[in-house]
Amino acid sequence: MNDHAEIVPAPNAAGGTQSLERAIALLRAVADAETDGARLADLMTGVGLSKATAHRLLMALAREGLVEQDARSKRYHPGPDLVVLGDLASLRHRPPAPPAPPHQPPEAAAPATPPAVQPAPPALLARPSAFLRPEYRGESIALATLLCDRHVRAADGARAALLHESVAGQTTELSFARLARDSARFAAVLTGMGVGRGDRVAVLLPKGPELLITALAIWRLGGVYMPLFTTYTASAVAYRLADSAARAIVTNGFLRRKVPRDNSRPVVTVEGDEAFGPDAVPFWSSLHEAAPLAEVARYREGDAFALIYTSESEPTPLGVSLPVKALSGIEQYMRIGLDLRDDDIYWNMADPGWAYGAYYGLVGPLLLGRTTIFCDGPYDVRQGYRMLTKFGVTNLTAAPSQIRVWHGADPDVSHQLALRILSVVGEPLPPDLIAWANRTVKVPLLDQYGQRETGIFIVNRYDPDGREDGEAVQPPSGSLGRPMPGFRVVILDPEGREAPVGGAGEIAIDVEHSPLFWFEAYANDPERTAKRFRHGRRYYLTGDRAFLDDDGNIHYRGQASDAIQMQQGE
């Protein structure tokens, strides 16, 4: 049974013992801090490590659930798996019960009682997540506060929430403080148009500050953000507007031509060269005239805050609702799946109209208080290189096709890059791109698998420094990888039974033992929902075939389905 994901390869023989000793020393230091938690600076001093080494080891311990970092205080605490290990150890090493006093008269002896029953070791069917935070659970969750306002209150208001690069190479910056102010004003504009709690607002905008401001304004009202990809046809836009019963539309003059002529919903249009028409509400003018909305709406953990439709090529596109409780999985993936560190410059090239771009290029950075990087215009390799070097990007996510263009255009440019790690998603990964990343760019390459309905839940890591007896250690050919912590992934046979190692079947998520699984139903198709759970609610079916090997790797063995199309192929 594969119940956890080992994303980081084993250390090489040389230095492995030293790293283990340092990691143990860090664990002891974290435990010694007790309930107050330990600061990174204190751990560095106490253990005698550099910042880079301490951070690397702490991230490895966090991946294993042995430590976790509090998002607010930035202090490190013992992780959930360490608690489980402590419970197991206490069962083995609990001191024996004291013997009864000698020579006790029979009549004075205590009534006979059965021996104490030793509790069974906890079942570790799914690795728990270190990021199942209480602020993502419950009946009163201030989403706009989590995604923006708390970063302002933490004296980080001047930090850039967005760096927006135009096609001409001009950069504009939107701080968290400005994002908070402008979204509060635009929330008042939307309120005046009748938008309220639970209402869906269609956002047909290119990447830019207006997109972030609009999303935050919707979440201040308790609404549902519904992105529409800018290349959709007019008929695709019309279908989604009608199917979702969108309350309002936010777009610009150029894209408004895709909105149906008979549309009766209020439309906000970003000012530009195009004529708006008499019924348009100007975005910036109305925003500046509005008084900021002081209240922040509250969500329940199961409430949807985004609605994302599947491919335009599908006969009936499916609406996938993203609930607030999915923030746990988003944080888990950002920190563990992408190995996103505090000092990283992160650029997710996916368009926020796709699920991957919405989850991990828009919501994820806002959740962690990180800077989102948006780049205008169609993809261009020269623009991509300019962005990487201009901003010093260290953590990059792109599609394999985008990486292939860079590879073919200028494979020797890698010495100019600050990249520390590279991730790909959305398409099958060719072996030559793995070799290029590892040998030319000399960075680890992460390949990932997921769906709109689940987010990323399987990750492969190809690491140029992974060595064992002098040989490179890489995932086996054809492997999708291993599950992320918080997911138990199985292979089901046609009768819905879990297949043994080597047995082919359909990739499924064991819902009962996957605390980060969040999908409940499609917003518009109960029959398709039933197909996802055709063996009962215990298992979610992905539609892709695979088998499990002895080492827990999942090997893809079926025609590519929507499962690997979170980003491209529409």
Helices and strands as residue ranges (DSSP letters): H 13-32, G 34-36, H 40-47, H 51-63, E 67-69, E 76-78, H 80-93, G 106-108, G 134-136, H 143-144, I 145-149, H 150-151, I 152-156, E 160-165, E 171-175, H 176-192, E 200-204, H 209-220, E 224-227, H 234-244, E 248-252, G 255-258, E 267-270, E 281-282, H 283-289, E 304-309, E 319-323, G 324-326, H 327-332, I 333-337, E 346-348, H 355-357, I 358-363, H 364-368, E 372-375, H 381-391, E 395-398, H 400-409, G 411-416, E 421-424, H 431-435, I 436-441, E 445-451, E 455-462, E 467-468, E 471-472, E 479-483, E 489-492, E 505-510, G 511-513, H 526-532, E 539-548, E 554-556, G 562-564
